[in-house]
Amino acid sequence: MSRHPEVLWAQRSDKVYLTISLPDAKNVNLKPEPDGKFSFSAKGLNGEPFEFELELFGKINPEESKVNIGLRNIICALHKTEKGWWKRLLKSDEKPAPYIKVDWNKWCDEDEEESSKLDAFSLDDMDDISKSEDIDDDTSDDEGMLYLPDLERARNK
């Protein structure tokens, strides 16, 4: 008899993320199908079988989907064939199995997705912005800090 690993899920408008918690998994077999069926099987650390099948809410594109098998878990990024937000992970209206849970660390609401794209800056972007703007050498980012005179400037004057 096989067991079910914990499955965490989150979504974006174009992807569904599945994180399968199974440390040291062996013989991992994943099969995402275009009609939304997803099957998983693997052996646990002690050789015990783990498997499950999901019928996802919508269709996916297996060719564009990616899988990363790590030491502690397996992360699947399944691309949706139609961009949009699913009401739930599974096609069925029934309550999902207890091993399927929302991944709140990866979760993003519809209205947050657009704002997070607009507000996202990398450190490189920040450097480019500061280089392109005129910066006054006499200003300091240390507002409210104890003022210490620039001794190098004082000597050169």
N, C-alpha and C positions, 0 to 999 in steps of 0.2 A: 504494500500500500504506500502510495506516495504522499508527501507532505506539501504544503504551500508555503513559499517564502513570503515575507512581507513585501508588498508592492506599494510604492509611493508614486503619486501621479500629480502632474501640474500641466498647465497648457499655456500656449501663446496663440495668437490668431492663426499662425501657420504651422505650429508643431504641438505635439503632445509628448511630454517627458515621462518615462516610466523608469523608476529606480527600484531594482530588484535587490533586496538585501539578502545576500547569500555569500558569506565569507568563504574564501578558498574553494569556490565552485570549480568543478571539473566536468568535462564532457558537456559544455554548455551548448544547447541547441535552441535557437530562436527562429521563429518563422512568422514574419509579418506578411499578411496577404492584402492585396488591393481592396478587397471587399470589407476590410476592417477586422478580420479575424487575426488574433495574435496568439501564438502558442509558444510555450517555454518549457524546457526540461533541462535538468542538470543533476549532477551528483554532488552531495554535500561533502564536508570534510571527512566524515566517517563512511562515505560510500552510500548514504541513504538517498533515495530518489526524491527529487522535488520537481513538481510540474503543475502547470495551470494553463487554461485557455480562456481568452477574453474575446467577447464580441464587442468591439469598440463602437462608439456612437456614430462615427462617420467613416468614410473611406480614407485610406492612407496610400502614400506612394512608397513602396518598399525600396525602389532604386535610390531615392534621395534620403532615405532614413539611415541613421548611423547608430552603431552600438560600440560601447566602450566597456570592456570586461576588466574590472579592477580586482584588487585583492579582497576588498570588503563587499563590493556590490557591482551590479551590472547596470549601466545607464543606457537607456534607449531614447533616441530623439527621433520620433516618428513624424514624418512630414504629412500634413493633411493635403488631400487632393484639392479641396476647396478651402480657401482662406476664410476663417470665421471662428466664432466661439461656440464650443459645444456646451449644451446644457449640463451634461454629465459625461463621465468617462465611458460608460457602457450603454449599449442600445436599450437594454432592458430597463423598465421603470422600477423594478424591484430594488430593494436595498442591496448594495454591493456586499460581497463576502467580507468577513471581518479582517481578512489579510490585506485588503485594498484600502489605502488611506490617502488623504490629500497631503502632498508635500508642500507645506507652508513656506519652506525655505526657498522654493523655486516659484511659488505661485505669483501670478501677476493678473490683476483685474483688467478688463477691457480699457477703462479710462486711464489706468496707470501705464499701460504699454506704450501709448503715444507719448505721454509726458516723460517717461523714462528714456525714450529714444532722443527726445529733444534736450533733456537736461544732462545726458551722459557726456562727461568730459574725461578724457584720459590725461595723465600728467603731461604727455607730449603736446596735447592741445593747449593745455595751460601755458606751457613754455612758448608756444607759437604766438599765443595771444599777447603775452607780456613783451615779446620781441617786437611785435608789430605796433604796439602802442607807444606814444611818447611818454617816457617815464621821467619825472622830475627828480633829480638826484638829491634834492634837499628834503624830500618827503620820506617818511619812515612808516613801515608797517607796524611799528611798535608803539602805536597810540596808547597813551596811558602808562607807559613804562617810564622809569626814571631816565631823565635826559642826561646822556654823557656826550660831551663835545667830541667831534672828530679831530683827534690830535694831529693826524697827517695833514689835513687841510689847514689847520692852524699854523703848522710849521712852514707850509709852502706859501703862506700869504705874506 
